[in-house]
Amino acid sequence: MSDAANTGSSAASEARPVRLRDALRQARIEAADRTGVVVDLRDAEVARLEILNEALDPLFGQIPAEVDLFDRGISQGDTPRLWIDVVAHVMMGRDKRIYRFVQDTRFGRIVIAESHEVAIIVDAVTDYVARRMIEREHALVASPGPAPAVTGKRRRGGFWSFALGFIAGALALFALALFATLRNL
């Protein structure tokens, strides 16, 4: 009977390969759940944000190296946050189990997505990253090219204009001083 039980368990393990990464992720989730219930909620928040950060690795691996819009990282302040870029980050909700993806705008903070599920937040961050990359492309296309180089003749003309203006200003000051002196006599 034990051979049948061993055969059944080995068949189940062959059908579903267990990856160390998945086991570590599950252990982190369990540890975060235990920690969240007990005392140190901040560590639970950081652990959950690390899980989300790991889930975002494939997305950020696909971003071209020349795109420098995003600076992903976890800040360890009073309220731990997973920063996506300068204005968008993920933080934990009040119950410390819900992910809240927010963006700071000049009109205040807006909530882009909120969920208990990592996959939903990953999808929201993916959409946000895509929109930011499109905005970058539009800004690069719409921005004017570099100013044309100034030729030597134009520089000389600028110098002579400056010199003439300086001489005219000096003559005007001299005339004003002379007029003031003659008026006082």
Residue pairs with C-beta under 8 A, 6 or more apart in sequence:
25 51
25 54
28 47
28 50
28 51
29 51
31 47
32 44
32 47
32 48
32 51
33 44
35 41
35 43
35 44
35 47
36 44
36 96
36 97
41 96
42 80
44 96
45 79
45 80
45 91
45 92
45 96
46 74
46 76
46 80
48 92
48 96
48 97
48 99
49 74
49 80
49 81
49 82
49 90
49 91
49 92
50 74
51 118
52 82
52 90
52 99
52 118
52 121
52 122
53 72
53 74
53 82
55 118
55 119
55 122
56 72
56 122
56 125
59 122
59 125
59 126
59 129
60 70
60 72
60 129
63 70
63 129
63 133
67 133
67 136
69 85
69 132
69 133
69 136
70 84
70 85
70 129
70 132
71 83
71 85
71 86
72 82
72 83
72 84
72 85
73 82
73 83
74 80
74 81
74 82
74 83
75 81
75 83
79 91
80 91
80 92
81 89
81 90
81 91
82 89
82 90
82 91
83 89
84 90
84 101
84 125
84 128
84 129
85 132
87 103
87 104
87 105
88 101
88 102
88 103
88 104
88 112
88 128
89 101
89 102
90 99
90 100
90 101
90 102
90 121
90 125
91 99
91 100
91 102
92 98
92 99
92 100
93 99
93 100
93 114
97 116
98 114
98 115
98 116
99 113
99 114
99 115
99 116
99 117
99 118
99 120
99 121
100 111
100 113
100 114
101 111
101 112
101 113
101 114
101 121
101 124
101 125
101 128
102 109
102 110
102 111
102 112
103 109
103 110
103 112
103 128
112 124
112 128
113 120
113 121
113 123
113 124
115 121
